């Protein structure tokens, strides 16, 4: 049963809007009680603001009041007619990148229509506005650039960071997504083109959780690039210099965080697609200084814990009893093992006992304590070599994935490697030999990087595997034997985490809040889905899922003492934050004497 309706008529204009880039809130007519938006702008200024523009849907009264006669065709349309027009144009596009560009063009001229189109075609649009198509858009950013969106920060801005953020017209930002572009979606360093990731993530915050686009700020921290192809491109729009490393890099990050604290002290800052080591270092450096989290590390981990909790309802195995092999101990892999440790702690295992339930591999093989050098975040998960040693056998440090599975006999296999096809037939058959219902999560993005194709995973385990991927795949089979492929996509979690943080006025994102998100997500998987071997809910219910995840996160924030609001206010605070894209009547207004702010 959903806690929140997907749409509430009285909230279809909730949140802040921008008129002349200033925040406005809806007013209510004292006579008839109807909501309307007072608009100070007129003429082309209204039509050129994508947060105000209605295109052909401006009514005759609005055209009179706002000076729009003659600037539009005479026909007065509605949003349903506009959606049909958008659909027709979208269907004419020759490929996914062209579809992406068509949608971005719509976003640049009419955000209400853009988000309505996405929400009404959710499953179809998610792979276009985010993974996998957004990766190609980032790669070709300098060749498809149309107009600015978001904020670019460079090393030259260290001494003027406050001025850079002061240039941002938005006064009341709820969520910031910032990336340095070094680890984009399995395609690596994309420099300034990484702004597409920040834009895409924030699009999902609005689509999935209803965070109003006026409260979303995408940021690219451009510290150079080591991508030789980009730097050799005469059209490249980023900093033409090698990527900063060490303290010069952290000086940029620190200056940016300090400026965010001053300009937007109540905003949530999400880090995205940093390099493995930088991701952990930046998170540790700032998570207790500013309300921030890293979706690659923490969002992914919450999704995995949710999938494991749901799988337990099918297998009957407790999480604390699983033997987990993780293939790809990067930023995401380390986050997964950390949060699984915390989850097992909730189930009664001490940390040292929980870590004995894991065995990880990275690019050098099994992560063992006998290895000479290990990154700091890997050290807690390094196992004693004796766990893999066999008398007369090879040195365990040189074992491959198949050999590890044959010796360690895991019940769960998690892939975050980015190595397509690494879960081979022998690997999958070895997993199936270990346990009746193996759990396999092939989470690498985009689809071309998946560790195993769904049809192969099912065939090689005789259909017994509980399987999920990080990117969308079509169902396998036909008719009654068709198997829906669960998608362990971060979009199931991070928008709800953000909404919960914003609604609660949280000052930190804690492990307890992440575990609450995981439990809430696992609870969204229906008995019917579980009976079919699915361990994640359908993306069609994304708005409801996000609202329920948000409530769990907000309650955890209050319980842990990091919220600025009270427990009894949370349901209403979440409902107040959720925006549904629909046109609200406009009325002419003079400049407002003050700019209303969201209650913190």
C-alpha positions, 0 to 999 in steps of 0.5 A: 500500500502506497503511503503517498499518492502519485499525484495530488491535485492541490500540489501540482504547482508545489515547490519554487518556480522561477520568474526572471530566475527569482523564486515564486510560490503559488498564491491562492485567490481569496474569492474562489480559493484557486491557485495561481502563479503571480508572474512579473515577467512579460512577453518574450521574457516569459516565453524564454524562461523554460520554467514559465513557458507554456508554449501554445497552452497560454490561455487568452487571459494569460496572453492578455495579462502577459503581453503574449498576443502576436508572439504565438499562433492563435490556437490555444492548446492544452498539455495533452495536445502538446504531449502528442506533438512531442511524441510525434517529433520524438518518434521521428528521431533516427537514433537514441542520441537524436532522441536525447537531443530532442528531449534536451531541446524540449527541456531548454524551452518548456520544463513542465512539458519535458517532465510530464512527457518523461513521467508519462513514458517513464520506462521508455525515457529513462535509458535516453535521459540517463544510462546508457545514452547519456554516456554517449552524450557526454562523450560528444558534448563539445560537438552537440553543445547547444546552450549553457545549463549548470555551473562550471568550476575550474582551478582558476576559480579557487580564489573566487568561488563565492563569486562563481556561485553568486552568479547562479541566479537560483536562491533556494537550491535543494540538491546539487549534483557535482562531478569531476568527470573522471569515471563516467559510466564505464567510459572513463574521463570525459572532462567538461562533457561530464556536466551531462551526468549532473544534468541527467541525475537531477532530471531523475530527482525531478522525475522520480521524487518530484524535486522541483527543477528550480531547486536543482543545480548541476555542477561540473568541477573541471580540473582538466582531463587526461583523455588525449582524444578530448584534448586533441579535439579542436572543438573541446570546450573544457580545460585544455590541461592534464587533470589535477592530482593530489593537493591541487585537486583537493584545493579545488574541491575544498574551495567549492565545498566551502562556497556551497556551505556559504551560498546554499547551507541547507542543500544536499550535495551529491558527488558523482563519477569521481575516480575510485580513490578520489571518491572515497577521499572526498567523501571522507573529507567532507561528509561530516562538514556538509550534507553530502553523499556519493551515489556511486558508493552509497546509493549503489550500496543501498540498492544492493542491500535492498536486493539482498533483503528481497532475495532473502524472502525467496531463498529463506537464507538470512543475510548474515549467512550468505557467502558473498563474492564481489568482483570489482572492488572499486568505489561502488564495490567498497561501498557495497561491502561497507553497507552490507557490513552495517546491515549484517551488524543489524542482524547481530554480527560483529564487524569482524564476523561480517567481513568474514562473509565477503571475498572481493576481487579487483584488477589484481585478483583476490584482495588478500592481506598478503598483498603488498599495497592496498588502497585504504578503503580496501584494507578492511575487506582484505582476507587471510590468504588461507581462506583460498589456500589448498595444499599443493595448489597455486598461490591464491593471489593468482587465482581467477574468478572461476577458481575463487568461486570453486574454492570459496563457494559463494552463495552471492556474486556481485559484479561492479567490474565494468568487464563485459562477459566476465561472468562466463558459463563456467562461472555461472555453473559453478555458482549454481553448483554451490547453492539451489538459488544463487543470487547474481547481481551484474551491476556494471553500466551501461548495458554493454558492460554487463558482466553477463547477459540475462538469457545466459545467466538463466540458461547456465543456471537452469533458471534457478538464479535470482538475477538483476542487472544495473541497466535495463534489459528486456524480458527473457522468454515468451508467454507464461515462461517469460522472465522479467529482468530485475533492474538494480538501478540507483534511480530506485534509491537516490531520488528518495534519499534526496527527497527524504534529506530535503524534507527532514532538513537533514544535516548529514547522510548517515549509514542508518539513513542508507539502511532505512532506504534499503529496507524501504526499497526491499518492501516495495517488491510485491509478493507476485514479483517475488514469486516470479524471482524478481528482487526489485520493484518495477520502475513504473512505480518510481514516484511512489517508491521514491516517496516511501524511501524518502519517508524512511530516510527522513524518519531515520534522520530524525531518529539519529538526531540529524534532522531539523524537523519533527517526526510528526511533520514528515509526511506533510513535508514530503508531500509539500516537496513533491512537484507534479508537472502541470500548468497552473494559471498565471496572473500578472504581478508586479515585482515581489517585495520579498522572495519566499523561501522553503521552510527549512 
